[in-house]
Amino acid sequence: MAHDVDRYLAGNPPAAVELFRRFRAMVLAAGECEERVHRTEVAWADRRVFASAFIVSGRLEVAIDLPRQVEHRGVAGRSP
């Protein structure tokens, strides 16, 4: 069964939907990618999935999968 973003977002709280749409716009602005809409999440891929988002209990949750370890002062001392 094919799903689309509007169907995925239907019935979710407006604030979570707005955050989802803002995140989606940033992902799509990053470059050409495939959007994969599933019943429980939306994922974006360029050869492999690099970001996904879903709404649970009125909260937007996102995952960003980096293809390599990144050094950054904000994650210093944390193990992958």
Secondary structure as GFF3:
##gff-version 3
##sequence-region A 1 80
A	DSSP	alpha_helix	5	9	.	.	.	ID=ss1
A	DSSP	alpha_helix	14	29	.	.	.	ID=ss2
A	DSSP	beta_strand	34	37	.	.	.	ID=ss3
A	DSSP	beta_strand	42	45	.	.	.	ID=ss4
A	DSSP	beta_strand	49	56	.	.	.	ID=ss5
A	DSSP	beta_strand	59	64	.	.	.	ID=ss6
A	DSSP	three_ten_helix	73	75	.	.	.	ID=ss7
###
